[in-house]
Amino acid sequence: MTTSKLIHITGFICFMLSLFNAKAQYSDLQYFRPNDKAGLNIFETSKDDTVAFGGVKVRVGGDFAMQFQSLNQSNDLNNLVELGSNFNLPSANLNLDVQLIDGVRMHLRTYLSSQHHEDSWVKGGHIQIDKLDFISSGFLEEIMNYATITIGLDEFNYGDAHFRRSDNARAIYNPFVGNYIMDAFSTEAFGEVALQKNGLLAVVGVTNGKLNQSVVVTDKSDNKPSFYGKLGFDKQINSDLRVRLAGSIYSNQGTTTGTWLYGGDRSGGRYYNVLHTLPDSLGNTEGGEFEGRYNARFKKLTAIQVNPFVKFKGLEFFGIYELASGGNEINTSDADKVGAFTQLAVELVYRFGKRERFYIAGRYNTVQGKTVESAKEDLKINRLNVGGGWFLSKNIVVKAEYVNQKYTGNTWTGRFAGAKFDGFNIEAAISF
């Protein structure tokens, strides 16, 4: 990391901490997920109208995360770099949330530093509308008591896993350091409507299918919009028990759009420098900032994700069953054939102590499937995470995990054949 970059990040931290005593920093916003421990296990924002509108309010917030990584890795070719034990490049976010008018709020997140981009750039932003009183007082109030309209260029609401993952430096919601292997997350131009009533949930939305926006059309362009939806049930049964079950679907049938659902996180993977190769005889190397997760890169994609969530007192269970299928243009003869991958994840977290400040957790995540139907064997990836954490305050968490990830089966070639990495990570994260 360059000296100028270190000064940039240090200055950001000092600036953000100086805002703790500013009144605007603690502005209560309507229909808002708190960017601290209070935001744990919140999925879609509530329709409860608990904050009175008092004019335009600006909430300046941020996230900062740094890991100490100690991993080992190997493969059948014995050509992976040796990993030492040291600190990773810190990551940082700048968040702006603005209550514009009654029932209308804006969100903007800027990545100030990440593994993939050391420079600052806008992750995305959106406007959330929970009331239409700006048209006329009480306009469509009977509908808007249950409806939320969201429009922007930002992450869209496919699946429940994106509510628990680390978003660059915003790691406070994630009980582990790593995200999921098939990491369903993308920032695209989108619009969606969500309906919530008596614990029932329905979401319908559309995106333009593009991560990188452009109006240029070429002879090879086959752009199509992406359609997605979600149905769910979320109920606090009693003071001890909460149950949620949600199912989502995503579909894009264009061959030049829709490939980003599992490759849209431009901040980079959570495990640094894994699966990077040593220089070969020509000095060439393989590996990038996104290793450790998997994207089949189907040209046409249909994905379904089912997520159960149960919280009984301090014990939490979260799961993923996900099926992603589509056409993968590997060569001319295979262009129209269909491959499919299945992702399973089970996650147990036990929170304890005063205000559940401590937790221990375990997660098992596996991905298995074929890039084309004609493949003789499945590709398989297995990952185990075991760890725990301590919330020093509602804004600060320190967590540690052991991770073990393996690429199994005879289908993997090159650097992935027999590949595995394992070891320990310690992460400190601040969000406010």
Secondary structure, 3 states (H helix, E strand, C coil): CCHHHHHHHHHHHHHHHHHHHCHHHHCCCCCCCCCCHHHCCCCCCCCCCCCCCCCCEEEEEEEEEEEEEEEEEECCCCCECCCCEEECCCEEEEEEEEEEECCEEEEEEEEEECCCCCCCEEEEEEEEECCCCCCCCCCCHHHHCCEEEEEEEEECCCCCHHHCCCECCECCCCCCCCCCCCCCCCEEEEEEEEEEECCEEEEEEEECCCCCCCCCCCCCCCCCCEEEEEEEEEEECCCCEEEEEEEEEEEECCCCCCCCCCCCCCCCCCCCCCCCECCCCCCCCCCCCCCCCCCCCCCCEEEEEEEEEEEECCEEEEEEEEEEEEECCCCHHHCCCEEEEEEEEEEEEEEECHHHCEEEEEEEEEEEEECCCCCCCCEEEEEEEEEEEEEEECCEEEEEEEEEEEEECCCCCHHHCCCEEEEEEEEEEEEC
